[in-house]
Amino acid sequence: MIGRHRMFFTAGGASRQPVLSQPVFAALVLTCFTWCMCGLAAGQAATSLRGTITDPSGSTVAGAKVVLANSESKIERTATTAEQGA
């Protein structure tokens, strides 16, 4: 068998018995990679909101508290407007 090599994944280095076969090892690596990518993809959601708070006469309102609320997830974000009402 010249030119034929077998890769062994051994525990302890002394044994020549394979601990994991190549297909099992490849499936394990693919599963770990998929779990990592799913976690990264889940964190990609982002949004932004811009606007100006005004009173009924059209003047900007400085120091107004703005609350963004998601009724499904119950997550709220708050902000306070600057001097320009933004």
BELLINRA-V913165 format. One record per backbone hydrogen bond with DSSP energy under -1.0 kcal/mol. CO is the residue of the C=O (numbers start at 1). NH is the residue of the N-H. E is the energy in kcal/mol with one decimal. If there is no record, write none. Layout:
co:CO nh:NH e:E
co:CO nh:NH e:E
This chain:
co:1 nh:4 e:-1.0
co:9 nh:19 e:-2.8
co:21 nh:25 e:-2.6
co:22 nh:26 e:-2.7
co:23 nh:27 e:-2.2
co:24 nh:28 e:-2.2
co:25 nh:29 e:-2.3
co:26 nh:30 e:-2.4
co:27 nh:31 e:-2.3
co:28 nh:32 e:-2.3
co:29 nh:33 e:-2.4
co:30 nh:34 e:-2.4
co:31 nh:35 e:-2.3
co:32 nh:36 e:-2.1
co:33 nh:37 e:-2.3
co:34 nh:38 e:-2.3
co:35 nh:39 e:-1.8
co:36 nh:40 e:-1.8
co:37 nh:41 e:-2.5
co:38 nh:42 e:-1.9
co:41 nh:44 e:-1.4
co:53 nh:61 e:-2.3
co:55 nh:58 e:-2.3
co:59 nh:55 e:-2.5
co:64 nh:81 e:-2.3
co:66 nh:79 e:-2.2
co:68 nh:77 e:-2.5
co:70 nh:74 e:-1.8
co:75 nh:70 e:-2.5
co:77 nh:68 e:-3.1
co:79 nh:66 e:-3.4
co:81 nh:63 e:-1.3
co:82 nh:85 e:-1.8
co:85 nh:53 e:-2.8
